[in-house]
Amino acid sequence: LEKQLIINNEELIMKAALIEKLTDAYVVEFSWQPEQYSFAEVLQQAGEIHLPPYIKRKAAEEDKERYQTIYAAHEGSVAAPTAGLHFTSNIFSCLKEKNIITDYVTLHVGAGTFKPVKAEVMQDHEMHAEWIDVAVSAIENIIANLANTIVATGTTSLRTIESLYWLGVKTIVEPAITEDKLTIHQWDVYEAPLISVKYTAIEALTALVNWMKNSNVTRLITKTQILIAPGYVFRIAKALITN
């Protein structure tokens, strides 16, 4: 397949070639000329907003603004966290008036969010790993408010803050763990050695903050593949706002 695009008033030819058909996916090779543009720049021009299946219409140009939370700060997700679309500037003002503290974490939603669950049993469903980006100040804010009701907005935020607990546990279990190894795989929290730990949220998050400071890391950027299965015991979140 071939498509002509215009980027910065310059003509670009994008090509897509089918390399391999897998069981539940395809391997596709993309190429373009001229090559100086990044794949992100090409996709921005060639792609369309992927709306959730419950929005029964085609994507429109205004969806670039409408299908986006007002507090979005970083590019990277393939979809907006729809629970956050309920929040407006007025709602944030009301929360502030009621002395409800807000803070922000980032999870870059991956393409796996559109992958239907086809497996007969949960153990056969593979979660896609997704990047999270959390400032040390946000973790310290969570620690300071653990005695209060911490509410996650959407499953993206939920999975992010729950991952923080387990990342903290990993720094306790393995204090010398390196940044590239500090990740969460799909079944980590249900298997040894994590399954047997009894650390409190404050112990785990404090350990994570200390690890970050000792590693001169002000923002934790890593991958999580955490799966919230039936019976999972939440360590950070006390409530969830969902769509």
N, C-alpha and C positions, 0 to 999 in steps of 0.2 A: 504494500500500500504506500501511497505517496500523497503528500499534502503540501500546498504552498501556503506560507505564512508571511506576515509582515511584522518585523520587530525593529523598532527605532527607525522606521521608514526604509528598512532594508529587507529585500526579499530573501526568504529562507525556504529551503526545500527539506521537509522532514520525511523520512522513510521508516516503515515498520516491516520487519520480516519475521515470520513464524519460524522459530528454531526447533521447538519440541513441544509435544502435547503430553502433559503429565496426567495423573489420575484425576486431580481436581483443579488443575491450573494449566496455564500455557506459558512457555518461555518465549518472550518476544524481544527482538533486538531492534533498538531505535538508533537511527543515525541522522545527521543533518549537516547541511552545508549552507553557509560557512560555519565552521566549527567553534568559533570563539565564544558562542553563547553557552551558558550552562544548561543542563537538562531542566532545571527548575524554571528558567526563563522561557524555554521552549514549551514546556507544559502549561505555563501560565497563559501563553498565547493560543496553544492548540486545544487545550482541554476545556471542559465545561464543569460548572458547579454540579457536584453529585448530591442531589437532594435525597432526603430519606424516602423510603418507599411509601410512607403514609401521606406524603405531599403529592397529590395526584395531578401533576402538571409538569411541563418541561421547564427546565431552568431558564431564567431570564437574566438580562444584564444587571438588573437591580438587585439580584440575589447576591452579588458580590458584597453588597452592603447589608442587605436585609438578613441573609443567612449567615450571621456573624454576631457574636456577643459584643456588647459595647466595651467590654474590658479586654478584648483580645489584644495581645501585645507582640506575639512572635509568629512568623510564618513557619509552617511545617506540617500542620494537620491536613488530612485529606477530607475532613468533615468537621463541622462545628459541633461543640458539645451542646446538644439541643436543650438540655435542662437549663443552661445558662441564658437561653434566649428569652426567658421569662423576666429577666432582670433589666430594669430601666434605670435611668438616672434618678427618677423620682423614688423608686424603691430603695436605691442605695441611700438616698437622703433620709428616708424613713428609718432605715436600719441604723443609721448614724444617730438619729434623734433618740432612738431607743437604746443607745450605747451598745449596740451589737457590733462586735469587732469583725472586720473582714480582712482576708489576706488571699494571696494568689499563688497558685502552683501551675506548672505547665506540663501537660502530657500531649505529645504530638500524636494524634489519632492516626493509626495506620490503616492500610487498605483492608486489613483483616476485619475491620468493623463492618464491612459489607459482606463478609463471608458467612453464608448460612451454615447452621449446625446440621450436618447430615449424618454424623456418626450415631450408631445405635446406642452407644454408651459414652458418657462424658470423657472417659479416659482416652478415647480414640479421637477426640477433637483437639486440634492443635491451635493454641493461641498464638497470634503474631506478637513478637516483641515490639514494644513501643518506647520511644525516648521520653524521659521525663527531665524536667529542668526546675530545680527548687533552690531558692536562695537560703543561705544559712539563717538569715534573719526570719524567714518564714517558719523554719523548723523551731527556732527559739520562741517564736510567737505561739506555736502550737504547745510547746512545753509549758509556757506561762499560763496557758488556758486549759490545761488538761482537766482541771477540776470543773470546768464549765461544759456545757453541751456543745460539742464540735459537730457542725452540720456540713456534710459534703454536698456540693452542688453537682449532681450528675455522677455517673459511674466512672467517668474519667478522673475527676477529683478524688473520688472514693478509692480507686485503685492506686492513685498516686500516693495519698497519705498513708494508706495501709502498707504500701511498699516501703515507705520510709521506716516504719517500725522494723520490718524484717531486714532492711539494709543495716539498721542500727544493731540488730542482733548479730548480724554477720561480722560487724566490727568488734563485737565483744568476743565471739567465738574465735575469730581470727584477727587479732589486733593489727597484724602486719599486712593485711589484705591490700592489694594494689587497686588503683582506681579502675583499671580495665577488668578486674575480676569482681568488683562490687556491683553485681547485677542480680536480678531475681528471675529465675526460670519458672516455668509453668507450675511444676509440682514441688518446688523447693519447700514451701511452707507446710507441706503435708508429709515430708520425708525427713529422715535423720540427716544432719543433727538438729535442724530447726524445730522439728515436730515435738521434741522433748524439752525445749527451753521454757522457762517460767519467768522471764524478765518482764518487768512492768514497762509501760509505755514511756515513763520518764527515764528509766534506766536505758532503754534502747535508743531513744531520741537524743539523750545527753551523750551517749557513747558516739552516736553518729556525728553530732556537732563537734565533739572533741577530735574525732578522726579527721573531719574536714579542716579544722583549724591546724592540726598537726601536719596535714598534707597541703596547707596553704591553698585550700579550695574554698571559695566563697559561694559558689553555685554548684550544686550536685547535679551533674549531667550524666545520666546512665540509662540503661534499658531495663524495663520490667515486662514480664510475661505472666504476671500473677493472675491466677484464676480464682475467683470467689465462688467456691463450691458450696452446696448445701451443708450446713453444719459448721461453716467457717466462723470463728470467734473474732469479732472486730476488736482491734486494739486501740484505734484512734477515734474513728468516727462513731458518733452516738446516734446520728440520724442522717437521712439521705433525702435530698430534694431531687425528684426524678421527673421525667417527662410523662 
